[in-house]
Structure formats: structure tokens, C-alpha cells
Amino acid sequence: MGKGVSGYTHTQQQLDHYANQHNPNNDAYWANMDNHANQCNPNNDAYESSRDNRDQDND
């Protein structure tokens, strides 16, 4: 049902990390978004490294 993290199953450090990754006022949020965009862009070096072996040419 719910998404997110719980203080019953996660440390405070994990809770803080989750909050930072989901807060558009935090630099970590935008770094995560930029990384995702780079991995989805075939013109970016991160694109190839984000693909698994099935998608790469097997010479």
C-alpha cells in the first residue's frame, strides 16, 4: 500500500538519505534526477554504462 521508509526498519541515517532523495529543495534530489536523465540519454557516456550485457554488442 504505502511507499516510503519506516523508523522501525531503518536507521536515522537511512531515513535522512531517503528524505533528501525525495526533496526537490535538496541537492541530492537534483543529482539523482540528473543521473537518471544521463542514463536515459543515448548521447551521454552514462547511457552505455547503465545498460546490462544483453543490450551491448557482443563482438
mmJSON file of the N, C-alpha and C atoms, coordinates in Angstrom:
{"data_MODEL":{"atom_site":{
"group_PDB":["ATOM","ATOM","ATOM","ATOM","ATOM","ATOM","ATOM","ATOM","ATOM","ATOM","ATOM","ATOM","ATOM","ATOM","ATOM","ATOM","ATOM","ATOM","ATOM","ATOM","ATOM","ATOM","ATOM","ATOM","ATOM","ATOM","ATOM","ATOM","ATOM","ATOM","ATOM","ATOM","ATOM","ATOM","ATOM","ATOM","ATOM","ATOM","ATOM","ATOM","ATOM","ATOM","ATOM","ATOM","ATOM","ATOM","ATOM","ATOM","ATOM","ATOM","ATOM","ATOM","ATOM","ATOM","ATOM","ATOM","ATOM","ATOM","ATOM","ATOM","ATOM","ATOM","ATOM","ATOM","ATOM","ATOM","ATOM","ATOM","ATOM","ATOM","ATOM","ATOM","ATOM","ATOM","ATOM","ATOM","ATOM","ATOM","ATOM","ATOM","ATOM","ATOM","ATOM","ATOM","ATOM","ATOM","ATOM","ATOM","ATOM","ATOM","ATOM","ATOM","ATOM","ATOM","ATOM","ATOM","ATOM","ATOM","ATOM","ATOM","ATOM","ATOM","ATOM","ATOM","ATOM","ATOM","ATOM","ATOM","ATOM","ATOM","ATOM","ATOM","ATOM","ATOM","ATOM","ATOM","ATOM","ATOM","ATOM","ATOM","ATOM","ATOM","ATOM","ATOM","ATOM","ATOM","ATOM","ATOM","ATOM","ATOM","ATOM","ATOM","ATOM","ATOM","ATOM","ATOM","ATOM","ATOM","ATOM","ATOM","ATOM","ATOM","ATOM","ATOM","ATOM","ATOM","ATOM","ATOM","ATOM","ATOM","ATOM","ATOM","ATOM","ATOM","ATOM","ATOM","ATOM","ATOM","ATOM","ATOM","ATOM","ATOM","ATOM","ATOM","ATOM","ATOM","ATOM","ATOM","ATOM","ATOM","ATOM","ATOM","ATOM","ATOM","ATOM","ATOM","ATOM"],
"id":[1,2,3,4,5,6,7,8,9,10,11,12,13,14,15,16,17,18,19,20,21,22,23,24,25,26,27,28,29,30,31,32,33,34,35,36,37,38,39,40,41,42,43,44,45,46,47,48,49,50,51,52,53,54,55,56,57,58,59,60,61,62,63,64,65,66,67,68,69,70,71,72,73,74,75,76,77,78,79,80,81,82,83,84,85,86,87,88,89,90,91,92,93,94,95,96,97,98,99,100,101,102,103,104,105,106,107,108,109,110,111,112,113,114,115,116,117,118,119,120,121,122,123,124,125,126,127,128,129,130,131,132,133,134,135,136,137,138,139,140,141,142,143,144,145,146,147,148,149,150,151,152,153,154,155,156,157,158,159,160,161,162,163,164,165,166,167,168,169,170,171,172,173,174,175,176,177],
"type_symbol":["N","C","C","N","C","C","N","C","C","N","C","C","N","C","C","N","C","C","N","C","C","N","C","C","N","C","C","N","C","C","N","C","C","N","C","C","N","C","C","N","C","C","N","C","C","N","C","C","N","C","C","N","C","C","N","C","C","N","C","C","N","C","C","N","C","C","N","C","C","N","C","C","N","C","C","N","C","C","N","C","C","N","C","C","N","C","C","N","C","C","N","C","C","N","C","C","N","C","C","N","C","C","N","C","C","N","C","C","N","C","C","N","C","C","N","C","C","N","C","C","N","C","C","N","C","C","N","C","C","N","C","C","N","C","C","N","C","C","N","C","C","N","C","C","N","C","C","N","C","C","N","C","C","N","C","C","N","C","C","N","C","C","N","C","C","N","C","C","N","C","C","N","C","C","N","C","C"],
"label_atom_id":["N","CA","C","N","CA","C","N","CA","C","N","CA","C","N","CA","C","N","CA","C","N","CA","C","N","CA","C","N","CA","C","N","CA","C","N","CA","C","N","CA","C","N","CA","C","N","CA","C","N","CA","C","N","CA","C","N","CA","C","N","CA","C","N","CA","C","N","CA","C","N","CA","C","N","CA","C","N","CA","C","N","CA","C","N","CA","C","N","CA","C","N","CA","C","N","CA","C","N","CA","C","N","CA","C","N","CA","C","N","CA","C","N","CA","C","N","CA","C","N","CA","C","N","CA","C","N","CA","C","N","CA","C","N","CA","C","N","CA","C","N","CA","C","N","CA","C","N","CA","C","N","CA","C","N","CA","C","N","CA","C","N","CA","C","N","CA","C","N","CA","C","N","CA","C","N","CA","C","N","CA","C","N","CA","C","N","CA","C","N","CA","C","N","CA","C","N","CA","C","N","CA","C","N","CA","C"],
"label_alt_id":[null,null,null,null,null,null,null,null,null,null,null,null,null,null,null,null,null,null,null,null,null,null,null,null,null,null,null,null,null,null,null,null,null,null,null,null,null,null,null,null,null,null,null,null,null,null,null,null,null,null,null,null,null,null,null,null,null,null,null,null,null,null,null,null,null,null,null,null,null,null,null,null,null,null,null,null,null,null,null,null,null,null,null,null,null,null,null,null,null,null,null,null,null,null,null,null,null,null,null,null,null,null,null,null,null,null,null,null,null,null,null,null,null,null,null,null,null,null,null,null,null,null,null,null,null,null,null,null,null,null,null,null,null,null,null,null,null,null,null,null,null,null,null,null,null,null,null,null,null,null,null,null,null,null,null,null,null,null,null,null,null,null,null,null,null,null,null,null,null,null,null,null,null,null,null,null,null],
"label_comp_id":["MET","MET","MET","GLY","GLY","GLY","LYS","LYS","LYS","GLY","GLY","GLY","VAL","VAL","VAL","SER","SER","SER","GLY","GLY","GLY","TYR","TYR","TYR","THR","THR","THR","HIS","HIS","HIS","THR","THR","THR","GLN","GLN","GLN","GLN","GLN","GLN","GLN","GLN","GLN","LEU","LEU","LEU","ASP","ASP","ASP","HIS","HIS","HIS","TYR","TYR","TYR","ALA","ALA","ALA","ASN","ASN","ASN","GLN","GLN","GLN","HIS","HIS","HIS","ASN","ASN","ASN","PRO","PRO","PRO","ASN","ASN","ASN","ASN","ASN","ASN","ASP","ASP","ASP","ALA","ALA","ALA","TYR","TYR","TYR","TRP","TRP","TRP","ALA","ALA","ALA","ASN","ASN","ASN","MET","MET","MET","ASP","ASP","ASP","ASN","ASN","ASN","HIS","HIS","HIS","ALA","ALA","ALA","ASN","ASN","ASN","GLN","GLN","GLN","CYS","CYS","CYS","ASN","ASN","ASN","PRO","PRO","PRO","ASN","ASN","ASN","ASN","ASN","ASN","ASP","ASP","ASP","ALA","ALA","ALA","TYR","TYR","TYR","GLU","GLU","GLU","SER","SER","SER","SER","SER","SER","ARG","ARG","ARG","ASP","ASP","ASP","ASN","ASN","ASN","ARG","ARG","ARG","ASP","ASP","ASP","GLN","GLN","GLN","ASP","ASP","ASP","ASN","ASN","ASN","ASP","ASP","ASP"],
"label_asym_id":["A","A","A","A","A","A","A","A","A","A","A","A","A","A","A","A","A","A","A","A","A","A","A","A","A","A","A","A","A","A","A","A","A","A","A","A","A","A","A","A","A","A","A","A","A","A","A","A","A","A","A","A","A","A","A","A","A","A","A","A","A","A","A","A","A","A","A","A","A","A","A","A","A","A","A","A","A","A","A","A","A","A","A","A","A","A","A","A","A","A","A","A","A","A","A","A","A","A","A","A","A","A","A","A","A","A","A","A","A","A","A","A","A","A","A","A","A","A","A","A","A","A","A","A","A","A","A","A","A","A","A","A","A","A","A","A","A","A","A","A","A","A","A","A","A","A","A","A","A","A","A","A","A","A","A","A","A","A","A","A","A","A","A","A","A","A","A","A","A","A","A","A","A","A","A","A","A"],
"label_entity_id":["1","1","1","1","1","1","1","1","1","1","1","1","1","1","1","1","1","1","1","1","1","1","1","1","1","1","1","1","1","1","1","1","1","1","1","1","1","1","1","1","1","1","1","1","1","1","1","1","1","1","1","1","1","1","1","1","1","1","1","1","1","1","1","1","1","1","1","1","1","1","1","1","1","1","1","1","1","1","1","1","1","1","1","1","1","1","1","1","1","1","1","1","1","1","1","1","1","1","1","1","1","1","1","1","1","1","1","1","1","1","1","1","1","1","1","1","1","1","1","1","1","1","1","1","1","1","1","1","1","1","1","1","1","1","1","1","1","1","1","1","1","1","1","1","1","1","1","1","1","1","1","1","1","1","1","1","1","1","1","1","1","1","1","1","1","1","1","1","1","1","1","1","1","1","1","1","1"],
"label_seq_id":[1,1,1,2,2,2,3,3,3,4,4,4,5,5,5,6,6,6,7,7,7,8,8,8,9,9,9,10,10,10,11,11,11,12,12,12,13,13,13,14,14,14,15,15,15,16,16,16,17,17,17,18,18,18,19,19,19,20,20,20,21,21,21,22,22,22,23,23,23,24,24,24,25,25,25,26,26,26,27,27,27,28,28,28,29,29,29,30,30,30,31,31,31,32,32,32,33,33,33,34,34,34,35,35,35,36,36,36,37,37,37,38,38,38,39,39,39,40,40,40,41,41,41,42,42,42,43,43,43,44,44,44,45,45,45,46,46,46,47,47,47,48,48,48,49,49,49,50,50,50,51,51,51,52,52,52,53,53,53,54,54,54,55,55,55,56,56,56,57,57,57,58,58,58,59,59,59],
"pdbx_PDB_ins_code":[null,null,null,null,null,null,null,null,null,null,null,null,null,null,null,null,null,null,null,null,null,null,null,null,null,null,null,null,null,null,null,null,null,null,null,null,null,null,null,null,null,null,null,null,null,null,null,null,null,null,null,null,null,null,null,null,null,null,null,null,null,null,null,null,null,null,null,null,null,null,null,null,null,null,null,null,null,null,null,null,null,null,null,null,null,null,null,null,null,null,null,null,null,null,null,null,null,null,null,null,null,null,null,null,null,null,null,null,null,null,null,null,null,null,null,null,null,null,null,null,null,null,null,null,null,null,null,null,null,null,null,null,null,null,null,null,null,null,null,null,null,null,null,null,null,null,null,null,null,null,null,null,null,null,null,null,null,null,null,null,null,null,null,null,null,null,null,null,null,null,null,null,null,null,null,null,null],
"Cartn_x":[0.812,0.0,0.857,1.662,2.403,3.819,4.327,5.731,6.444,7.717,8.49,9.278,9.739,10.546,9.995,10.336,9.829,10.982,10.791,11.769,11.894,10.941,11.005,11.981,12.191,13.025,14.27,14.436,15.567,16.227,17.537,18.277,17.939,18.324,18.094,18.853,20.046,20.824,20.086,19.487,18.73,17.479,16.819,15.644,16.02,17.142,17.606,17.957,18.63,19.002,17.748,16.769,15.517,14.837,14.788,14.152,14.886,16.217,16.997,16.773,16.68,16.498,15.118,14.159,12.792,12.362,13.321,13.031,13.611,12.743,13.258,14.048,14.036,14.841,16.242,16.574,17.857,18.7,19.993,20.891,20.927,20.768,20.798,19.645,18.509,17.356,17.714,18.305,18.632,19.793,20.73,21.824,21.264,20.304,19.667,18.899,18.192,17.427,18.362,19.473,20.446,21.056,21.385,21.958,20.975,19.716,18.697,18.57,18.545,18.433,19.639,20.826,22.036,21.987,21.484,21.421,20.38,19.423,18.375,18.725,19.827,20.213,21.301,20.98,21.979,23.203,23.136,24.269,25.177,24.906,25.691,26.489,27.721,28.572,27.925,27.128,26.488,25.447,24.974,23.958,24.492,25.652,26.221,26.553,27.088,27.468,26.249,25.08,23.882,23.145,23.565,22.927,23.578,22.812,23.406,23.984,24.614,25.32,24.401,23.128,22.209,22.083,22.195,21.985,23.253,24.411,25.66,25.995,26.746,27.19,28.144,27.932,28.834,29.723,30.921,31.86,32.608],
"Cartn_y":[-1.194,0.0,1.261,1.443,2.69,2.589,3.717,3.797,4.603,4.415,5.166,4.244,4.795,4.042,4.23,3.325,3.348,3.411,4.134,4.187,2.864,1.973,0.645,-0.263,0.005,-0.895,-0.225,1.085,1.807,2.676,2.908,3.782,5.243,6.132,7.56,8.021,7.502,7.865,7.449,6.261,5.809,6.664,7.045,7.904,9.279,9.83,11.125,11.045,9.979,9.797,9.723,8.964,8.841,10.212,10.95,12.267,13.206,13.179,14.048,13.686,12.408,11.964,12.324,12.607,12.887,14.328,15.208,16.599,17.492,18.114,18.946,20.167,20.473,21.579,21.129,19.87,19.32,18.998,19.273,18.999,17.522,16.634,15.199,14.791,15.444,15.167,15.454,16.631,17.026,16.209,15.814,14.949,13.606,13.08,11.821,11.974,13.068,13.311,13.464,14.194,14.359,13.022,12.198,10.892,10.043,10.066,9.298,9.788,11.09,11.653,11.259,11.291,10.908,9.445,8.584,7.164,6.86,7.741,7.546,8.21,8.922,9.674,8.931,8.405,7.651,8.474,9.796,10.642,10.923,10.301,10.523,9.266,9.435,8.294,7.392,7.958,7.165,6.204,6.464,5.607,4.189,4.076,2.748,1.997,2.705,2.024,1.606,2.17,1.801,0.617,0.213,-0.923,-2.214,-3.276,-4.558,-5.247,-6.37,-7.063,-7.502,-7.698,-8.13,-7.086,-5.816,-4.745,-4.319,-4.807,-4.408,-5.335,-4.807,-5.634,-6.701,-7.905,-8.997,-9.323,-8.711,-8.945,-10.222],
"Cartn_z":[0.0,0.0,0.0,1.039,1.148,0.628,0.221,-0.172,0.89,0.966,1.932,2.832,3.914,4.851,6.251,7.13,8.495,9.482,10.554,11.629,12.36,12.159,12.773,12.032,10.742,9.936,9.37,9.595,9.025,10.087,9.888,10.805,10.503,11.389,11.158,9.918,9.71,8.526,7.255,7.246,6.085,5.876,6.964,6.859,6.285,6.753,6.252,4.77,4.368,2.968,2.092,2.518,1.771,1.652,2.737,2.713,1.762,1.771,0.881,-0.579,-0.889,-2.272,-2.815,-1.93,-2.359,-2.09,-1.811,-1.5,-2.6,-3.432,-4.528,-4.069,-2.782,-2.26,-1.85,-2.119,-1.711,-2.943,-2.866,-3.997,-4.363,-3.375,-3.653,-4.563,-4.44,-5.305,-6.765,-6.996,-8.365,-8.927,-8.095,-8.552,-9.003,-8.262,-8.628,-9.94,-10.104,-11.331,-12.53,-12.355,-13.438,-13.831,-12.849,-13.129,-13.923,-13.539,-14.253,-15.692,-15.889,-17.233,-18.084,-17.503,-18.241,-18.657,-17.787,-18.099,-19.167,-19.349,-20.361,-21.696,-21.763,-22.952,-23.709,-24.918,-25.68,-26.084,-26.008,-26.355,-25.157,-24.027,-22.818,-22.488,-21.984,-21.63,-20.581,-19.697,-18.647,-19.204,-20.407,-21.021,-21.221,-21.843,-22.124,-20.845,-19.855,-18.621,-17.8,-18.104,-17.353,-17.985,-19.17,-19.86,-19.395,-19.31,-18.929,-20.165,-19.983,-21.059,-22.187,-21.937,-23.001,-24.083,-23.725,-24.691,-25.412,-24.99,-25.613,-26.759,-27.715,-28.84,-28.349,-28.792,-28.435,-29.628,-29.64,-30.758,-30.592],
"occupancy":[1.0,1.0,1.0,1.0,1.0,1.0,1.0,1.0,1.0,1.0,1.0,1.0,1.0,1.0,1.0,1.0,1.0,1.0,1.0,1.0,1.0,1.0,1.0,1.0,1.0,1.0,1.0,1.0,1.0,1.0,1.0,1.0,1.0,1.0,1.0,1.0,1.0,1.0,1.0,1.0,1.0,1.0,1.0,1.0,1.0,1.0,1.0,1.0,1.0,1.0,1.0,1.0,1.0,1.0,1.0,1.0,1.0,1.0,1.0,1.0,1.0,1.0,1.0,1.0,1.0,1.0,1.0,1.0,1.0,1.0,1.0,1.0,1.0,1.0,1.0,1.0,1.0,1.0,1.0,1.0,1.0,1.0,1.0,1.0,1.0,1.0,1.0,1.0,1.0,1.0,1.0,1.0,1.0,1.0,1.0,1.0,1.0,1.0,1.0,1.0,1.0,1.0,1.0,1.0,1.0,1.0,1.0,1.0,1.0,1.0,1.0,1.0,1.0,1.0,1.0,1.0,1.0,1.0,1.0,1.0,1.0,1.0,1.0,1.0,1.0,1.0,1.0,1.0,1.0,1.0,1.0,1.0,1.0,1.0,1.0,1.0,1.0,1.0,1.0,1.0,1.0,1.0,1.0,1.0,1.0,1.0,1.0,1.0,1.0,1.0,1.0,1.0,1.0,1.0,1.0,1.0,1.0,1.0,1.0,1.0,1.0,1.0,1.0,1.0,1.0,1.0,1.0,1.0,1.0,1.0,1.0,1.0,1.0,1.0,1.0,1.0,1.0],
"B_iso_or_equiv":[0.0,0.0,0.0,0.0,0.0,0.0,0.0,0.0,0.0,0.0,0.0,0.0,0.0,0.0,0.0,0.0,0.0,0.0,0.0,0.0,0.0,0.0,0.0,0.0,0.0,0.0,0.0,0.0,0.0,0.0,0.0,0.0,0.0,0.0,0.0,0.0,0.0,0.0,0.0,0.0,0.0,0.0,0.0,0.0,0.0,0.0,0.0,0.0,0.0,0.0,0.0,0.0,0.0,0.0,0.0,0.0,0.0,0.0,0.0,0.0,0.0,0.0,0.0,0.0,0.0,0.0,0.0,0.0,0.0,0.0,0.0,0.0,0.0,0.0,0.0,0.0,0.0,0.0,0.0,0.0,0.0,0.0,0.0,0.0,0.0,0.0,0.0,0.0,0.0,0.0,0.0,0.0,0.0,0.0,0.0,0.0,0.0,0.0,0.0,0.0,0.0,0.0,0.0,0.0,0.0,0.0,0.0,0.0,0.0,0.0,0.0,0.0,0.0,0.0,0.0,0.0,0.0,0.0,0.0,0.0,0.0,0.0,0.0,0.0,0.0,0.0,0.0,0.0,0.0,0.0,0.0,0.0,0.0,0.0,0.0,0.0,0.0,0.0,0.0,0.0,0.0,0.0,0.0,0.0,0.0,0.0,0.0,0.0,0.0,0.0,0.0,0.0,0.0,0.0,0.0,0.0,0.0,0.0,0.0,0.0,0.0,0.0,0.0,0.0,0.0,0.0,0.0,0.0,0.0,0.0,0.0,0.0,0.0,0.0,0.0,0.0,0.0],
"pdbx_formal_charge":[null,null,null,null,null,null,null,null,null,null,null,null,null,null,null,null,null,null,null,null,null,null,null,null,null,null,null,null,null,null,null,null,null,null,null,null,null,null,null,null,null,null,null,null,null,null,null,null,null,null,null,null,null,null,null,null,null,null,null,null,null,null,null,null,null,null,null,null,null,null,null,null,null,null,null,null,null,null,null,null,null,null,null,null,null,null,null,null,null,null,null,null,null,null,null,null,null,null,null,null,null,null,null,null,null,null,null,null,null,null,null,null,null,null,null,null,null,null,null,null,null,null,null,null,null,null,null,null,null,null,null,null,null,null,null,null,null,null,null,null,null,null,null,null,null,null,null,null,null,null,null,null,null,null,null,null,null,null,null,null,null,null,null,null,null,null,null,null,null,null,null,null,null,null,null,null,null],
"auth_seq_id":[1,1,1,2,2,2,3,3,3,4,4,4,5,5,5,6,6,6,7,7,7,8,8,8,9,9,9,10,10,10,11,11,11,12,12,12,13,13,13,14,14,14,15,15,15,16,16,16,17,17,17,18,18,18,19,19,19,20,20,20,21,21,21,22,22,22,23,23,23,24,24,24,25,25,25,26,26,26,27,27,27,28,28,28,29,29,29,30,30,30,31,31,31,32,32,32,33,33,33,34,34,34,35,35,35,36,36,36,37,37,37,38,38,38,39,39,39,40,40,40,41,41,41,42,42,42,43,43,43,44,44,44,45,45,45,46,46,46,47,47,47,48,48,48,49,49,49,50,50,50,51,51,51,52,52,52,53,53,53,54,54,54,55,55,55,56,56,56,57,57,57,58,58,58,59,59,59],
"auth_comp_id":["MET","MET","MET","GLY","GLY","GLY","LYS","LYS","LYS","GLY","GLY","GLY","VAL","VAL","VAL","SER","SER","SER","GLY","GLY","GLY","TYR","TYR","TYR","THR","THR","THR","HIS","HIS","HIS","THR","THR","THR","GLN","GLN","GLN","GLN","GLN","GLN","GLN","GLN","GLN","LEU","LEU","LEU","ASP","ASP","ASP","HIS","HIS","HIS","TYR","TYR","TYR","ALA","ALA","ALA","ASN","ASN","ASN","GLN","GLN","GLN","HIS","HIS","HIS","ASN","ASN","ASN","PRO","PRO","PRO","ASN","ASN","ASN","ASN","ASN","ASN","ASP","ASP","ASP","ALA","ALA","ALA","TYR","TYR","TYR","TRP","TRP","TRP","ALA","ALA","ALA","ASN","ASN","ASN","MET","MET","MET","ASP","ASP","ASP","ASN","ASN","ASN","HIS","HIS","HIS","ALA","ALA","ALA","ASN","ASN","ASN","GLN","GLN","GLN","CYS","CYS","CYS","ASN","ASN","ASN","PRO","PRO","PRO","ASN","ASN","ASN","ASN","ASN","ASN","ASP","ASP","ASP","ALA","ALA","ALA","TYR","TYR","TYR","GLU","GLU","GLU","SER","SER","SER","SER","SER","SER","ARG","ARG","ARG","ASP","ASP","ASP","ASN","ASN","ASN","ARG","ARG","ARG","ASP","ASP","ASP","GLN","GLN","GLN","ASP","ASP","ASP","ASN","ASN","ASN","ASP","ASP","ASP"],
"auth_asym_id":["A","A","A","A","A","A","A","A","A","A","A","A","A","A","A","A","A","A","A","A","A","A","A","A","A","A","A","A","A","A","A","A","A","A","A","A","A","A","A","A","A","A","A","A","A","A","A","A","A","A","A","A","A","A","A","A","A","A","A","A","A","A","A","A","A","A","A","A","A","A","A","A","A","A","A","A","A","A","A","A","A","A","A","A","A","A","A","A","A","A","A","A","A","A","A","A","A","A","A","A","A","A","A","A","A","A","A","A","A","A","A","A","A","A","A","A","A","A","A","A","A","A","A","A","A","A","A","A","A","A","A","A","A","A","A","A","A","A","A","A","A","A","A","A","A","A","A","A","A","A","A","A","A","A","A","A","A","A","A","A","A","A","A","A","A","A","A","A","A","A","A","A","A","A","A","A","A"],
"auth_atom_id":["N","CA","C","N","CA","C","N","CA","C","N","CA","C","N","CA","C","N","CA","C","N","CA","C","N","CA","C","N","CA","C","N","CA","C","N","CA","C","N","CA","C","N","CA","C","N","CA","C","N","CA","C","N","CA","C","N","CA","C","N","CA","C","N","CA","C","N","CA","C","N","CA","C","N","CA","C","N","CA","C","N","CA","C","N","CA","C","N","CA","C","N","CA","C","N","CA","C","N","CA","C","N","CA","C","N","CA","C","N","CA","C","N","CA","C","N","CA","C","N","CA","C","N","CA","C","N","CA","C","N","CA","C","N","CA","C","N","CA","C","N","CA","C","N","CA","C","N","CA","C","N","CA","C","N","CA","C","N","CA","C","N","CA","C","N","CA","C","N","CA","C","N","CA","C","N","CA","C","N","CA","C","N","CA","C","N","CA","C","N","CA","C","N","CA","C","N","CA","C","N","CA","C","N","CA","C"],
"pdbx_PDB_model_num":[1,1,1,1,1,1,1,1,1,1,1,1,1,1,1,1,1,1,1,1,1,1,1,1,1,1,1,1,1,1,1,1,1,1,1,1,1,1,1,1,1,1,1,1,1,1,1,1,1,1,1,1,1,1,1,1,1,1,1,1,1,1,1,1,1,1,1,1,1,1,1,1,1,1,1,1,1,1,1,1,1,1,1,1,1,1,1,1,1,1,1,1,1,1,1,1,1,1,1,1,1,1,1,1,1,1,1,1,1,1,1,1,1,1,1,1,1,1,1,1,1,1,1,1,1,1,1,1,1,1,1,1,1,1,1,1,1,1,1,1,1,1,1,1,1,1,1,1,1,1,1,1,1,1,1,1,1,1,1,1,1,1,1,1,1,1,1,1,1,1,1,1,1,1,1,1,1]
}}}
